[in-house]
Amino acid sequence: MGPVLVGGALTAAACSSDGATSGLADAANAATADAEAAERNVSPTSDAPSTEPVTTEPSAAEPGTDDPASSTGTPPPVEADPPGEEVADDPSTTCLDTLPDIEMECGRLAVPVDYDDPSGDEYSLPYVVLPALGDDPADEPIVFLQGGPGFSTLAIMPFFAELTEFRNDHDMVFLEQRGTDPSGVFLRCAPDLETFDDIQACRDGWVADGIDLSSFTTLNAARDLATLRSVLGIEQWHLLGGSYGTTLAMVSMDHDHDGTASVVLDAPTAPDVVIYNADIESALNAASKIFANCAADEDCNRRNPDLFDTNVANFDRLAIEPWNVTSPELAAIFGPTIDALVYLEMNTALVSGQPGALPAFVTAIAERDDDTLLQLVVSGEDADDPEAADGDAAAADESGDDESGAGPGEFAIGLNYSIYCAEEAPFFDLDGPVETVDEWPAETVESFLPPFRETCEIWDVDPADPADVDQIQSAIPTLILAGEYDHTTPLRQGEIAAAGLSEVELIEVPSTGHTTLDNACARSIMADFFGAQTGDRSCLDASEPIVWQ
């Protein structure tokens, strides 16, 4: 499969394109799941007279609708409306049948494909407003910006629908990012991309359908957000970005400064971060933190000595001599062979979802211990601690099974290519040496770097203006949160994001992985920040330590 940049970090698609998993069991399932065929959804827009948004109590969408304009199909053609006007549509295309009992306001927003040609073709983007639960909400709503890029924003709404921390005092706004609309343009490719010819075929198909792949940029997504704010008559709103959504949030705060009250960046990645090898490095360095904590625990260190060296040796050995699994139970879970790439995927899953199992996992792989490895998988399937799987529901990164909006496991990889091939590939030297931190051997990092240049040469989008990927400088109040074990966007990326911000607070949330929205303490801090940029941080000291398996 082609390379995927997720949440501001690069990874091989076979190495988990979701960026956040709940543990070893999920990694095993991902490694053996059969991809289902997917057809492209087309049409930069359509046409229909402009009307008021649809309000539902509950949603008018019925599960299993056969309406050809339902959320699983392509919307009917409509005439182009003036940019920024709302487009009428059947409620079933914009309101969620997954939330039948939740009051919401739904609509579609007409935005130009090319903002330099506002009278040309348009995209029609669905949006939803969840009203505040309290009787006296603040004037400024919270708009959530999804990660990826490539995951549906509306599909994360069930997670937020029950979050009283945010909704007691604020309306919440969700706008589907251009390129991730299941009922419009969802830039998917066949799920089994194996060769560059497959990527070429996907690109050629979209171009033949009349889709301008260069129109899918972070700046255009920020312009779409500003357009929605104006159409809804909102003077200012708060931005809440997760993973790649933090990049979009920073570009939005720069583009729409006057319309932004405050910003929360959860799992931060800034537009000026060079991320070609960031994902691999971040995963390895998050593992290093866990190894250090294990070494400081007498019992864990006794059972799992020299974890750093053992982990590096495992990578080297599996790259040369993959483990041919003999246990029928393990083979049924992982497949017949565990190679270095599968091992990296499992490492990453454990860092984010089961950090207490990582030392035993590394030791079991080194000793080819079938029994221990199987026990770790079973314990991962039985785990039910919500704090242990931070980021799963929200990612905001983005589980491919639950948040793509277009069906299980679907991901708009074409949007991923369009954004990163325009905004990352032109601005760093792919032939230069890989810079590593800590003691990880450069060859270990380099061995996992996918062929990004070849993919971007095929995708062939216009490079971004260098000014669009500069450091963001702003005095807008900003809160940045990074998980202690974030394998994709750790604290050091938060420090880069904070460099140009004058009113910023940077927090590392203990015992969490990629994105912190599933962490009750982190959510309470975010909610307090949206209210007054202050609040109690003492809950951070009460975080539960790792329980070693």
C-alpha positions in Angstrom: 0.0 0.0 0.0 1.1 3.6 -0.6 2.5 5.8 2.2 0.1 7.6 4.4 0.7 10.7 6.3 -1.6 10.7 9.3 -2.1 13.5 11.8 1.0 15.3 10.7 3.2 12.2 10.6 4.4 9.8 8.0 3.8 6.1 8.1 3.4 3.2 5.8 -0.2 2.4 5.2 0.4 -1.2 6.2 1.8 0.3 9.4 -1.6 1.4 10.7 -3.1 4.3 8.9 -5.2 5.3 11.8 -2.6 6.8 14.0 -4.2 5.6 17.1 -5.1 2.1 18.2 -6.3 0.6 21.4 -3.6 -2.0 21.8 -2.1 -5.2 20.5 -5.5 -6.9 19.8 -6.5 -4.0 17.4 -3.1 -4.1 15.7 -3.4 -7.8 15.2 -6.9 -7.4 13.8 -5.7 -4.6 11.5 -2.8 -6.8 10.3 -5.1 -9.6 9.2 -8.3 -7.7 8.1 -9.4 -8.2 4.5 -9.9 -4.9 2.7 -13.4 -4.5 1.2 -13.7 -3.1 -2.3 -14.6 0.6 -2.5 -15.8 2.7 -5.3 -15.1 6.4 -5.7 -17.8 9.0 -4.8 -17.7 11.9 -7.2 -19.0 15.3 -8.1 -17.8 18.6 -7.1 -21.2 19.9 -7.0 -24.2 20.0 -7.7 -27.0 22.2 -7.7 -30.2 23.2 -5.9 -31.8 26.4 -4.7 -30.4 27.9 -1.6 -32.6 27.5 1.6 -32.4 27.7 5.3 -30.6 24.9 7.2 -32.6 21.9 8.3 -33.2 21.4 12.0 -34.0 18.0 13.4 -35.5 16.8 16.6 -34.6 14.0 16.0 -32.8 13.6 12.7 -34.9 13.0 9.7 -32.5 10.4 8.4 -33.7 6.8 8.7 -31.2 4.0 9.0 -30.9 1.9 5.9 -32.5 4.5 3.7 -32.6 3.7 0.0 -32.7 7.3 -1.0 -30.2 7.8 -3.9 -29.1 11.0 -2.2 -28.4 9.2 1.1 -25.1 9.5 2.9 -23.7 6.5 1.1 -24.3 7.8 -2.4 -23.5 10.8 -4.6 -25.7 13.9 -4.2 -28.0 14.9 -7.0 -26.8 17.7 -9.3 -27.6 21.2 -8.2 -26.9 24.6 -9.8 -24.0 26.6 -8.4 -25.0 29.0 -5.7 -23.0 32.1 -4.7 -20.0 31.0 -2.6 -20.9 30.8 1.0 -24.6 30.3 0.6 -26.3 27.3 2.1 -27.4 24.6 -0.3 -30.7 22.8 0.2 -30.5 19.1 0.5 -32.6 16.2 1.8 -31.9 16.0 5.6 -30.9 12.4 5.1 -27.7 13.6 3.5 -26.7 16.0 6.2 -28.2 14.8 9.5 -26.9 11.7 11.2 -29.0 8.6 11.6 -26.4 7.5 14.2 -27.8 10.2 16.5 -31.6 9.8 16.0 -32.4 11.3 19.4 -30.1 14.3 19.4 -31.3 17.8 18.5 -29.1 19.3 15.7 -29.1 21.8 13.0 -27.9 20.5 9.6 -27.1 22.1 6.3 -24.8 22.2 3.4 -22.3 25.0 2.6 -21.5 26.0 -1.0 -17.8 26.8 -1.3 -15.7 27.4 -4.5 -13.4 24.7 -5.7 -11.0 27.5 -6.5 -11.2 30.6 -4.3 -9.5 32.6 -7.1 -12.5 31.7 -9.3 -15.4 32.2 -6.9 -18.0 31.9 -9.8 -16.7 28.6 -10.9 -17.4 25.1 -9.8 -18.3 24.4 -6.2 -18.2 21.8 -3.5 -21.2 21.3 -1.2 -20.0 20.5 2.3 -22.3 19.2 5.0 -22.2 20.7 8.4 -23.9 20.1 11.7 -24.5 22.3 14.8 -25.1 20.6 18.1 -26.8 23.1 20.4 -25.5 23.6 23.9 -27.1 21.6 26.7 -27.2 24.4 29.2 -29.7 27.2 29.5 -27.2 30.1 29.1 -24.6 29.1 26.5 -21.7 31.3 25.6 -21.9 33.3 22.4 -18.8 31.6 21.0 -19.4 28.0 19.9 -16.6 25.3 19.6 -15.8 24.0 16.1 -14.0 20.6 16.0 -11.4 20.0 13.3 -10.7 16.3 12.5 -7.4 14.6 12.1 -6.0 12.6 9.2 -6.1 14.3 6.9 -8.6 11.9 5.4 -11.1 11.1 8.1 -14.7 12.3 8.2 -15.5 15.1 10.7 -19.2 14.3 11.0 -18.5 10.7 11.9 -16.9 11.7 15.2 -20.0 13.5 16.4 -21.4 10.6 18.4 -18.3 11.0 20.7 -19.0 14.7 21.2 -22.7 14.4 21.6 -22.4 13.1 25.2 -19.5 15.3 26.3 -21.1 17.7 28.8 -17.7 19.3 29.5 -18.0 21.1 26.1 -21.7 21.1 25.4 -23.0 22.5 28.7 -21.8 26.0 27.8 -21.2 25.9 24.1 -22.8 25.0 20.8 -20.5 22.7 18.8 -20.0 23.0 15.1 -18.8 20.3 12.7 -18.0 21.0 9.0 -17.0 18.1 6.7 -13.5 18.9 5.3 -13.5 19.1 1.5 -12.5 15.6 0.3 -14.0 13.7 3.2 -17.7 14.0 2.4 -19.3 10.5 2.1 -22.2 12.0 0.3 -20.1 14.1 -2.1 -16.4 14.0 -2.9 -14.7 11.4 -0.7 -11.2 11.0 -2.1 -10.8 7.3 -1.5 -8.7 4.9 -3.5 -9.1 1.1 -3.7 -8.2 -0.2 -0.2 -5.6 -2.6 -1.5 -3.1 -0.1 -3.0 0.0 -2.3 -3.6 1.9 -0.6 -6.4 2.6 2.8 -7.8 0.4 1.7 -10.8 -2.5 1.5 -8.3 -1.9 5.0 -7.1 -1.6 6.2 -10.7 -4.9 4.5 -11.5 -6.6 6.2 -8.5 -5.3 9.6 -9.4 -6.3 9.2 -13.1 -9.8 8.1 -12.1 -10.4 11.2 -10.0 -9.0 13.5 -12.7 -11.2 11.8 -15.3 -14.1 12.6 -13.1 -13.3 16.3 -13.2 -11.8 16.6 -9.7 -9.1 19.2 -9.2 -6.7 17.4 -6.8 -4.8 20.6 -6.2 -7.9 22.2 -4.6 -7.7 20.1 -1.5 -5.3 22.1 0.7 -5.2 23.1 4.4 -5.6 26.8 3.4 -8.7 26.1 1.4 -10.2 24.1 4.3 -9.5 27.1 6.5 -11.2 29.3 4.0 -14.2 27.0 4.1 -14.4 27.3 7.8 -14.3 31.1 7.7 -17.1 31.0 5.1 -19.2 28.8 7.4 -18.6 31.2 10.3 -19.8 34.1 8.2 -22.9 32.3 6.9 -23.9 31.2 10.4 -23.5 34.7 11.7 -21.0 33.8 14.3 -18.8 36.7 15.4 -16.1 34.4 17.0 -15.7 30.8 17.8 -13.2 28.5 19.5 -11.1 26.0 17.5 -10.5 22.5 18.8 -8.2 20.6 16.6 -7.0 17.0 17.0 -3.8 15.6 15.3 -3.8 17.0 11.7 -6.7 19.1 12.8 -4.2 21.1 14.9 -2.5 22.1 11.6 -5.8 23.2 10.2 -6.6 25.0 13.4 -3.3 27.0 13.2 -3.8 27.9 9.6 -7.4 28.9 10.4 -6.3 31.1 13.3 -3.9 32.8 11.0 -6.4 33.1 8.1 -9.4 34.2 10.2 -7.7 35.9 13.1 -10.6 38.2 14.0 -13.1 35.3 14.0 -11.1 33.1 16.4 -11.6 33.5 20.2 -9.2 30.8 21.4 -7.5 27.6 20.2 -6.9 24.2 21.7 -4.4 22.0 19.9 -4.7 18.3 21.0 -1.8 16.2 19.6 -0.1 19.1 18.0 1.6 19.4 14.6 2.4 22.8 13.1 2.3 23.7 9.4 6.1 24.3 9.5 7.0 20.9 11.0 9.1 18.8 8.8 7.4 15.5 9.3 8.8 13.0 6.7 10.4 10.8 9.3 8.5 12.2 12.3 6.0 9.3 12.7 8.7 6.6 12.9 10.9 8.6 15.2 8.0 9.6 17.5 6.9 6.0 17.7 10.3 4.8 18.6 10.9 7.6 21.1 7.6 7.1 22.8 8.7 3.5 23.3 11.9 4.8 24.8 9.9 6.6 27.5 8.1 3.4 28.4 11.4 1.5 28.5 12.8 4.1 30.9 9.8 3.8 33.2 10.1 0.0 33.2 13.8 0.3 34.0 12.9 2.4 37.0 10.5 -0.3 38.3 12.4 -3.1 40.0 10.0 -5.9 39.1 9.5 -4.8 35.5 13.2 -4.3 34.9 13.9 -7.8 36.4 11.5 -9.4 34.0 12.4 -7.3 31.0 16.1 -6.1 31.2 17.8 -4.0 28.5 14.6 -3.2 26.7 16.1 -0.5 24.4 18.8 -2.8 23.0 16.4 -5.7 22.8 13.9 -3.7 20.8 16.5 -2.5 18.3 17.8 -6.1 18.0 14.2 -7.3 17.3 13.9 -4.8 14.5 17.2 -5.8 13.0 16.5 -9.5 13.3 13.0 -9.4 12.0 14.1 -7.3 9.0 16.5 -10.1 8.0 14.7 -13.2 9.4 11.0 -12.7 9.9 9.4 -14.9 12.6 7.4 -17.8 11.0 4.7 -18.2 13.6 4.1 -21.9 14.5 1.3 -21.4 17.0 -2.0 -21.8 15.2 -3.6 -19.3 17.6 -1.0 -16.7 16.9 -1.0 -17.4 13.1 -4.8 -16.9 13.1 -4.3 -13.4 14.7 -1.1 -12.1 13.1 -0.8 -14.1 10.0 1.9 -16.7 9.4 4.8 -14.2 9.5 5.9 -11.3 11.8 8.4 -9.1 10.1 9.9 -5.7 11.1 7.0 -3.7 9.7 4.4 -5.8 11.5 6.5 -5.5 14.7 6.6 -1.7 14.3 2.8 -1.7 14.0 2.4 -3.7 17.1 4.9 -1.5 19.0 2.9 1.6 18.0 -0.4 0.0 19.0 0.9 -0.9 22.4 2.5 2.5 23.0 -0.8 4.2 22.5 -3.2 1.6 23.9 -1.5 -0.8 26.2 1.8 0.8 27.4 2.1 -1.6 30.3 2.2 -4.5 27.9 5.1 -3.2 25.7 8.0 -4.5 27.8 6.6 -8.0 28.0 5.8 -7.9 24.3 9.4 -6.9 23.4 10.8 -9.6 25.5 8.4 -12.2 24.1 9.3 -11.4 20.6 13.0 -11.6 21.4 12.5 -15.0 23.0 9.9 -16.2 20.4 7.6 -16.9 23.4 4.2 -17.9 21.8 2.4 -18.3 25.1 3.2 -14.8 26.5 2.4 -13.1 23.2 -1.0 -14.8 23.1 -1.7 -13.8 26.7 -1.0 -10.2 25.8 -3.4 -10.3 22.9 -6.1 -11.8 25.1 -5.5 -9.2 27.8 -5.8 -6.5 25.2 -9.1 -7.8 24.0 -10.4 -7.8 27.6 -9.1 -4.4 28.5 -11.9 -2.0 29.4 -10.1 0.9 31.1 -11.2 4.0 29.1 -8.1 5.9 30.2 -5.9 3.2 28.7 -7.1 3.7 25.2 -6.9 7.4 25.0 -7.5 8.7 21.5 -9.5 5.8 20.3 -12.9 7.4 20.2 -11.7 10.9 19.4 -8.7 11.0 17.4 -9.4 12.9 16.6 -7.0 10.4 15.0 -9.1 8.8 13.7 -9.9 5.1 13.8 -10.4 3.9 10.3 -13.2 1.6 11.4 -15.3 4.2 13.1 -14.6 7.7 11.9 -14.1 7.7 8.1 -17.8 8.1 7.7 -17.8 6.2 4.4 -17.9 2.7 5.8 -15.8 0.5 7.9 -12.1 1.0 7.4 -12.4 3.7 4.8 -10.1 6.6 4.6 -9.8 9.4 2.0 -6.2 8.6 1.2 -6.4 10.9 -1.9 -6.9 13.9 0.4 -3.9 12.7 2.4 -1.8 12.7 -0.7 -3.1 16.0 -2.0 -2.3 17.9 1.2 1.1 16.4 2.1 2.4 16.2 -1.5 1.6 19.9 -1.8 2.5 21.1 1.7 5.3 18.8 2.8 7.1 17.1 -0.1 8.3 20.3 -1.9 9.8 21.8 1.2 12.4 19.3 2.5 15.2 17.3 1.0 14.1 13.7 0.6 17.7 12.7 -0.2 19.1 14.3 2.9 20.2 12.3 6.0 17.5 11.3 8.5 17.9 13.2 11.7 17.2 11.1 14.7 16.9 11.8 18.4 17.8 9.7 21.4 20.0 6.7 20.5 17.9 5.1 17.7 20.1 4.0 14.9 19.4 6.0 11.7 19.2 2.8 9.7 16.3 1.6 11.9 14.4 4.8 11.2 15.3 4.9 7.5 14.2 1.3 6.9 10.5 2.2 7.5 10.4 5.4 5.5 8.0 4.8 2.6 8.7 6.1 -0.9 7.1 9.5 -0.5 8.7 11.1 -3.5 7.4 8.5 -6.0 3.9 8.8 -4.7 3.9 12.6 -4.9 5.3 12.6 -8.4 2.4 10.4 -9.4 -0.2 12.4 -7.5 1.1 15.6 -9.2 -0.5 18.4 -7.3 0.6 22.1 -7.3 3.1 22.9 -4.5 1.8 25.2 -1.8 3.0 28.7 -1.6 6.0 28.7 0.9 4.2 31.4 2.9 1.4 28.9 3.6 3.8 26.6 5.5 5.6 29.2 7.5 5.6 29.4 11.3 2.3 30.6 12.6 2.6 33.7 14.8 -0.3 34.8 16.8 -1.4 36.3 20.1 -4.7 34.4 20.2 -4.9 32.4 23.5 -3.8 28.8 22.7 -3.7 25.6 24.8 -1.5 22.8 23.5 -1.8 19.2 24.9 0.4 16.3 24.1 0.2 12.8 25.5 3.2 11.5 27.4 3.4 8.4 25.1 2.1 10.1 21.9 3.7 8.0 19.1 2.8 10.5 16.4 2.7 14.1 17.7 4.6 14.3 21.0 5.5 17.2 23.2 8.5 18.2 21.0 6.1 19.0 18.2 4.0 21.0 20.6 7.1 23.1 21.4 7.6 23.8 17.6 3.9 24.8 17.3 4.2 27.1 20.4 7.3 28.9 19.1 5.4 31.6 17.3 2.5 31.9 19.8 2.7 34.6 22.5 -0.3 33.6 24.6 0.3 29.8 24.9 0.2 27.1 27.5 1.8 23.7 26.8 0.8 20.6 28.8 2.1 17.0 28.6 -0.7 14.7 29.8 0.7 11.8 31.8 0.0 8.2 30.8 -1.8 9.0 27.6 -1.0 8.4 23.9 -2.0 10.0 20.7 -4.7 12.6 21.4 -6.0 13.3 24.9 -9.7 13.8 24.3 -10.5 10.4 25.9 -8.8 11.6 29.1 -11.3 13.2 31.5 -8.6 15.4 33.1 -7.5 16.7 29.7 -11.1 17.4 28.7 -11.8 19.3 31.9 -8.7 21.5 31.3 -9.8 22.2 27.7 -13.3 23.1 28.8 -12.0 25.5 31.5 -9.7 27.0 28.9 -12.6 27.7 26.5 -14.4 29.4 29.4 -11.7 31.7 30.8 -8.2 30.4 29.7 -7.7 29.4 33.4 -8.6 26.4 35.5 -7.4 23.7 37.8 -4.5 21.5 36.5 -4.2 19.4 39.7 -5.9 16.4 38.0 -2.8 15.9 36.0 -1.0 14.9 39.2 -3.6 12.2 40.0 -3.0 10.3 36.7 -2.8 6.5 37.3 0.7 5.1 36.8 1.4 2.3 34.3 0.5 -1.2 35.5 3.1 -3.5 34.0 1.9 -6.8 32.5 
